[in-house]
Structure formats: structure tokens, C-alpha cells
Amino acid sequence: MNVPSLVAAIDIGGTKIAGALVDPAGAISRYFVADTRATRPADEVMAAVAQVVDAVSSGPEWERVAAVGIGSAGPVDISRGSVSPVNIAAWRDFPLVERVRALPAVGGRPIVLGGDGVALAAAEHWLGAAQPYANALCMTVSTGVGGGLILGGEVYPGPTGNAGHIGHLSVAVDGDPCPCGGRGCVETMASGPAIARRAISEGWQPPQGDRSAKAAAEAAQAGDPAALAAFDRAARALAAGVAATAALVEIDAVVVGGGVAKAGDLLLDPLRRHLKEYAALPFTSSLVVVPAQQGTDAGLIGAAHLARAALGSAAA
């Protein structure tokens, strides 16, 4: 009897690096997470990746692993196998695929790299909220703001793997500088840290010095006007970026995930409201905004799906 193969998935973000084994139905096993050490030297961040790979490869199931899928904060370059995450300062043109391939456990298995936003899109289109839509933007609002596109019923990564990266659309021509090198990017206004900073600048007093977006969300839900204003500003920036995306590629829906999006209607309601102002063209005005369904596992599920799809294409 043939036993279905597994894919090892790695999800690299600015705060944590997660790993797991993913079966053909999207079920996860041998989950493990490590701190990214994002402010540390490049090799220390890579050591966290190696720790995750060692953990997920330590059981007998590893023999059934057919490939390794990686979803990384971007920008990425899937043609070169390198990554330059905005929120991991030491990784610039870091040869991630080459370094993962050198890990003893990998043992020559194929490695498929994708951006974290593209991985999110793959997960939500396969098993989540984007399933009904042939054309959608899937975005994650968390430590940063990322995204991926579904076009014509397929995940569209673009030549380098960065298509749909809504966080670095400029929506404020006189806006603040962004760590990416641009100015007025969506991420400078709508990321979790940006929301918390804005709330503090407007007069919010963080409890016990907790300056997190989660604490700001709790304050907003309790009616704090400064925190509410920060979430509204974030939603406005997201709406401007979504409207620009819709005008360019004609999407039907926006799927919103990520840690900040756990605030639910606190973010989604003003996003829908501001979209009525920004997405006014006839072919953009009926955009649907829905919450993501795959939660914190989306990056892993999507990275595995990208790897499995690549294996299928190679075998075709």
C-alpha cells in the first residue's frame, strides 16, 4: 500500500520561525517554533532555522518527506533562492535555499521557496476563505504587512515571488520613510507596531508599559479614542492599497489574516467603510472583505502547498 508523502514546511517571520510536517490534506504534525532572533547576525537567524528543521525531522515520519517548502518574509527572490526580509536586518540577499539544502536532515530533497504572502494566498485558496474566488488578494497584517495574489484561479507569485506585496505600496506621497527604502508604504501605517506607535502619539497610555498592537486593540475595543483612531488610520491605509491593487488586476475579494487581523471587526469594519471611498470604480466597488480561515498555520500550509504543486509540475 502506498503511504501518502509528506512535505516539510518552514514559515519564517520577523518574530518566529515555525516548522511542521504537512500531509496531502493540509493536516499538520510535528509542529515546532523558535524565536527568529531578528536583530542578531545572519548565522544566528539561520541557526534558528536549523533548530526548527532538526525538530521536525527527528521522528520516523521524516522518511516520508518528499520536499521542503519555505515561506519567508520578503522580499524574496525565488529565481536565486535568496531572501532579504525587511524585518530581519542581517539577511540581505541571504542564500536561504542553499543554506537549508546544506542541512544534514534535508538530504537532497527538493526545496521550494515562496514569499510569506504568496504562501498565505496558497493556503487560503486551497483550504480557506479564498476558495470561492478566482481573483483575490490575500494579505497578512502583523509585524509587517504582506500579501499574495490569486489570479485566474491560480496563485500568482510573479517572476521573483513578490507579486501582491501590498505592504510596500506607497499610499502617502509625503509619508514616513519605510525600512524598505521607500516612503509612505502601507506597512508604515498599518502594521501592528505602527498602530501601537500611532496610538501612543495620539495619547494612549499603554498599560504596564505594554506597547504591543494587542494591547492597543484591547484599548480600542474598550473605547479608547486614541487607539480607535490608530486602527481607523491603519484601515484607511489598507483600503488605499487594496483599491490600487483592485484597479490594476481586478480582484473580487480581499482575505485578511495575520496577528493584527485577530482584532476582527475592529479592523475589518473600517476597512470596508474606507474601501467605499477608495475603490469607487465600477469594477472595484463590489469588493468582498473576508477574514482568513487558516490562522497561524497559513504560512506552513501554504508553503507545503507551493512545494507540492512544484513537485507535481516537475513530474508532469
C-alpha positions in Angstrom: 0.0 0.0 0.0 1.3 3.4 -1.0 1.6 5.8 2.0 0.9 9.5 1.1 4.0 11.6 1.1 4.6 14.5 3.5 6.1 17.9 2.9 8.2 19.7 5.5 7.1 23.3 5.8 9.0 26.3 7.3 7.4 29.6 7.9 9.9 32.4 8.6 8.7 35.7 10.1 10.2 38.6 11.9 9.1 37.2 15.3 9.1 33.5 15.0 10.2 30.6 12.7 7.8 27.7 12.6 8.1 24.3 11.1 5.9 21.2 10.7 5.1 18.2 8.5 2.1 18.7 6.3 0.1 15.8 4.7 -1.7 16.0 1.3 -5.0 17.1 3.1 -3.2 20.0 4.9 -3.1 18.4 8.3 -0.1 19.4 10.4 2.1 17.3 12.7 5.4 17.7 14.5 4.9 21.4 14.9 7.8 23.3 16.3 8.6 27.0 16.8 11.7 29.0 17.5 12.4 32.7 18.1 13.7 34.4 14.9 16.4 36.4 16.7 15.7 39.0 14.0 18.2 41.5 15.5 21.0 39.1 15.6 23.7 38.3 13.0 22.7 36.3 9.9 24.2 33.0 11.1 22.2 33.2 14.4 19.0 33.6 12.5 20.0 30.6 10.3 20.7 28.6 13.5 17.1 29.1 14.4 16.0 27.7 11.0 18.3 24.7 11.6 16.8 24.2 15.0 13.4 24.0 13.5 14.5 21.6 10.8 16.2 19.4 13.4 13.0 19.3 15.4 10.6 18.4 12.6 12.9 15.8 11.2 13.5 13.9 14.4 10.8 11.3 14.0 10.3 8.3 11.8 7.8 10.2 9.6 10.7 12.1 8.1 11.4 9.2 5.8 8.1 10.0 4.0 9.0 13.7 3.4 9.2 14.4 -0.3 10.2 18.0 -0.3 10.8 21.1 1.8 8.6 24.2 1.3 9.7 27.5 2.8 7.5 30.7 3.1 9.7 33.6 4.2 9.1 37.3 5.0 10.2 39.2 2.0 11.3 40.4 -0.4 12.4 37.0 -1.7 14.0 36.0 -5.0 12.7 32.6 -5.9 14.9 32.5 -9.0 18.0 32.8 -6.9 16.8 31.1 -3.7 17.6 34.2 -1.7 15.7 36.4 0.8 16.0 40.0 2.1 13.3 40.4 4.7 12.7 44.0 5.7 12.3 42.9 9.3 15.4 40.7 9.5 18.2 43.2 9.1 21.1 40.8 8.8 19.5 38.8 5.9 20.2 40.8 2.7 20.4 38.6 -0.4 20.8 35.7 2.1 21.2 32.4 0.2 18.4 30.6 2.2 17.8 27.7 -0.2 21.5 26.9 -0.4 21.9 27.1 3.4 18.8 24.9 4.0 20.0 22.4 1.4 23.2 22.0 3.3 21.5 20.9 6.5 22.1 17.2 7.0 18.5 16.3 7.6 17.4 17.7 4.2 19.4 15.0 2.4 19.0 16.3 -1.2 15.2 16.8 -1.1 13.8 19.4 -3.4 13.4 22.8 -1.7 10.7 25.3 -2.9 10.9 28.9 -1.7 8.0 31.4 -1.6 7.2 34.7 -0.1 5.0 34.6 3.1 2.2 36.5 1.4 2.2 34.1 -1.5 2.2 31.2 1.0 -0.8 32.8 2.7 -2.6 33.1 -0.7 -1.9 29.4 -1.5 -3.3 28.3 1.9 -6.4 30.4 1.7 -7.1 29.5 -1.9 -6.6 25.7 -1.2 -8.4 25.3 2.1 -9.6 28.7 3.3 -11.6 31.9 2.6 -10.3 32.5 -0.9 -11.7 29.1 -2.2 -14.8 30.7 -3.9 -12.8 33.4 -5.8 -10.8 33.2 -9.0 -9.2 36.6 -8.4 -8.3 37.7 -4.8 -5.8 39.5 -2.7 -4.8 37.6 0.4 -3.0 39.8 2.9 -1.5 39.4 6.3 -1.5 42.3 8.8 1.0 41.5 11.6 4.5 42.7 12.5 4.6 43.7 8.8 2.0 43.8 6.1 2.3 41.3 3.3 0.2 39.8 0.6 -0.2 37.4 -2.3 -2.5 37.2 -5.4 -4.8 34.6 -6.8 -5.4 35.5 -10.5 -7.4 33.3 -12.9 -7.9 30.7 -10.2 -4.1 30.2 -9.7 -1.6 31.5 -7.2 0.4 34.2 -9.0 3.9 34.7 -7.4 5.4 36.8 -10.1 8.9 36.4 -11.6 10.7 36.8 -8.2 8.0 35.6 -5.9 6.9 39.0 -4.6 3.7 39.8 -6.5 0.9 41.1 -4.3 3.3 42.6 -1.7 0.7 45.2 -0.6 2.7 46.3 2.4 5.1 48.2 0.2 2.7 50.0 -2.0 3.2 53.7 -1.4 -0.1 55.3 -0.4 1.2 58.6 1.1 3.5 60.5 -1.2 4.7 62.7 1.8 4.6 59.8 4.2 7.3 58.5 6.6 10.3 56.6 5.3 10.0 52.8 5.3 12.8 50.4 6.2 12.3 49.0 2.6 13.8 52.3 1.3 10.5 53.7 0.1 8.2 56.3 1.6 4.6 56.3 2.7 4.2 52.5 2.4 1.1 50.8 3.7 3.2 49.0 6.3 4.4 52.2 7.9 0.8 52.9 8.9 -1.0 49.5 9.1 1.5 47.1 10.8 1.0 46.1 14.4 4.0 48.2 15.6 2.8 51.2 13.5 -0.7 51.0 15.0 0.7 51.0 18.6 3.1 53.8 17.9 0.3 55.9 16.4 -2.0 55.2 19.3 0.7 56.4 21.8 1.4 59.5 19.7 -2.3 60.3 19.9 -2.4 60.0 23.7 -3.0 56.3 24.5 -1.3 55.3 27.7 0.0 51.6 27.4 -0.9 49.6 30.5 2.1 48.4 32.4 4.3 49.7 29.5 2.8 47.1 27.1 3.3 48.9 23.8 2.0 46.0 21.7 -0.7 46.0 19.0 -2.6 43.5 21.0 -2.7 45.9 24.0 -3.7 48.7 21.6 -6.5 46.5 20.2 -7.8 45.8 23.7 -7.8 49.6 24.4 -9.7 50.3 21.2 -12.3 47.6 22.0 -12.7 49.3 25.4 -13.4 52.6 23.5 -10.1 54.4 23.9 -10.3 57.2 21.3 -6.6 57.3 20.5 -6.4 53.5 19.9 -9.6 53.6 17.8 -8.1 56.4 15.7 -4.9 54.4 15.1 -6.9 51.4 13.9 -9.0 53.6 11.7 -5.9 55.1 10.1 -4.4 51.7 9.6 -7.7 50.6 7.9 -7.6 53.7 5.7 -4.0 52.8 4.5 -5.0 49.3 3.8 -8.1 50.4 1.9 -5.9 52.7 -0.3 -3.6 49.8 -1.1 -6.4 47.4 -1.8 -8.1 49.8 -4.1 -4.9 50.3 -6.0 -4.5 46.6 -6.3 -8.1 46.1 -7.5 -7.7 48.9 -10.1 -4.6 47.1 -11.5 -5.6 43.5 -11.6 -9.4 43.3 -11.0 -9.8 41.2 -7.9 -13.1 40.0 -6.5 -12.2 39.6 -2.8 -9.7 40.6 -0.1 -8.8 37.9 2.5 -7.3 39.4 5.7 -5.2 37.4 8.1 -2.3 37.9 10.5 -2.0 38.7 14.2 -3.4 42.2 13.9 -6.4 40.9 12.0 -7.3 38.9 15.0 -8.9 42.1 16.2 -11.7 41.2 13.8 -14.3 43.9 13.1 -12.1 46.5 14.8 -10.0 46.4 11.7 -12.4 44.9 9.1 -15.3 47.3 9.6 -13.3 50.5 9.0 -11.5 48.7 6.1 -14.9 48.0 4.5 -16.0 51.6 5.1 -12.9 53.2 3.7 -13.0 50.9 0.6 -16.3 52.6 -0.4 -14.3 55.8 -0.6 -11.1 54.5 -2.3 -12.5 51.7 -4.5 -15.2 53.7 -6.3 -14.7 52.5 -9.9 -17.5 50.2 -11.2 -15.1 47.2 -11.4 -13.7 47.7 -7.9 -16.7 48.8 -6.0 -18.1 45.4 -5.2 -15.0 44.0 -3.5 -15.7 41.5 -0.7 -13.7 41.7 2.5 -13.5 38.4 4.5 -11.3 37.2 7.4 -8.7 34.5 6.7 -9.6 31.0 7.9 -6.2 29.2 8.3 -5.0 31.3 11.2 -1.4 31.0 12.3 -0.9 27.8 10.3 -1.5 29.5 7.0 2.2 30.1 6.3 3.0 26.4 6.9 0.1 25.1 4.9 0.8 27.4 2.0 4.5 26.7 1.9 3.7 23.0 1.8 1.1 23.5 -1.0 3.6 25.5 -3.1 6.2 22.7 -2.7 3.7 20.0 -3.6 2.5 22.0 -6.6 6.1 22.4 -7.8 6.7 18.6 -7.4 3.6 18.0 -9.5 4.7 20.3 -12.2 8.1 18.7 -12.3 6.6 15.3 -12.7 4.2 16.4 -15.4 
